[in-house]
């Protein structure tokens, strides 16, 4: 089980990436940052919003979030919801 005194959060305000941050000091400093997804497109970057993070009984972490791929044509299916599954060690392999 994830230690509740060591919070995990989605780090705003970059809606063009979906990243998680991990602290081991009750949120005073965020030592680890790991991107779940990011879009490097400059003209019309994708956006990632409305994250929901939870821990399963087996200790795995699950993240659901909506995304919009803005570089697709207007008549294409541009919006959807994604799900990512990972563990705490994955976050600690920070990609800053």
C-alpha positions in Angstrom: 0.0 0.0 0.0 1.2 3.5 -0.8 2.2 5.5 2.3 -0.5 8.2 2.7 2.0 10.5 4.3 4.0 10.4 1.0 1.6 12.0 -1.5 1.3 11.5 -5.2 -0.2 14.2 -7.4 -0.7 15.2 -11.0 1.4 18.2 -11.5 -0.3 21.2 -13.1 -0.4 23.5 -15.0 0.9 21.7 -18.2 -2.2 20.3 -19.9 0.0 19.2 -22.8 1.5 16.5 -20.6 0.2 14.1 -18.1 2.7 13.6 -15.3 2.8 12.4 -11.8 5.0 13.7 -8.9 5.9 11.8 -5.8 7.0 13.2 -2.4 8.4 11.4 0.6 8.1 14.4 3.0 4.4 15.1 3.1 4.5 17.2 0.0 7.2 19.7 1.0 9.3 18.7 -2.0 8.5 16.6 -5.0 11.6 14.4 -5.6 10.3 12.4 -8.5 8.4 13.4 -11.6 7.3 10.9 -14.2 5.4 11.6 -17.4 2.6 9.2 -18.3 2.2 11.0 -21.6 3.3 14.2 -23.3 2.8 15.9 -26.6 5.6 17.8 -28.2 3.5 19.2 -31.0 4.0 23.0 -31.0 1.2 24.2 -33.3 -1.8 22.2 -31.8 -0.6 20.2 -28.8 -2.9 17.5 -27.3 -4.4 18.3 -23.9 -4.8 15.9 -20.9 -7.3 16.7 -18.2 -9.5 15.5 -15.4 -7.2 12.9 -13.9 -8.4 10.3 -11.4 -5.7 8.3 -9.5 -6.5 5.3 -7.3 -4.7 2.3 -5.8 -6.0 -1.2 -6.4 -6.0 -3.9 -3.7 -2.8 -5.4 -5.2 -1.0 -2.1 -4.7 -0.9 -1.1 -8.4 -1.8 2.5 -9.2 -4.4 3.4 -11.8 -4.8 6.7 -13.6 -7.6 7.6 -15.9 -7.7 10.9 -17.7 -9.4 12.5 -20.7 -7.4 13.7 -23.7 -7.9 15.7 -26.8 -5.7 15.2 -29.9 -6.0 18.7 -31.3 -3.8 18.1 -34.4 -6.4 15.8 -35.9 -8.9 17.1 -38.5 -12.0 18.6 -37.0 -14.2 15.7 -38.2 -12.0 13.0 -36.6 -12.6 11.5 -33.2 -10.4 13.8 -31.2 -11.5 13.2 -27.6 -11.3 10.1 -25.4 -10.4 8.7 -22.0 -7.2 6.8 -21.3 -6.2 4.4 -18.5 -2.6 3.8 -17.3 -1.5 1.1 -14.8 1.8 1.3 -13.0 3.5 0.9 -9.6 5.2 3.3 -7.2 8.7 2.2 -8.4 7.8 3.3 -12.0 7.2 6.8 -10.7 10.5 6.7 -8.8 12.3 6.1 -12.1 11.8 9.8 -12.7 12.3 11.3 -16.1 12.8 15.0 -15.3 
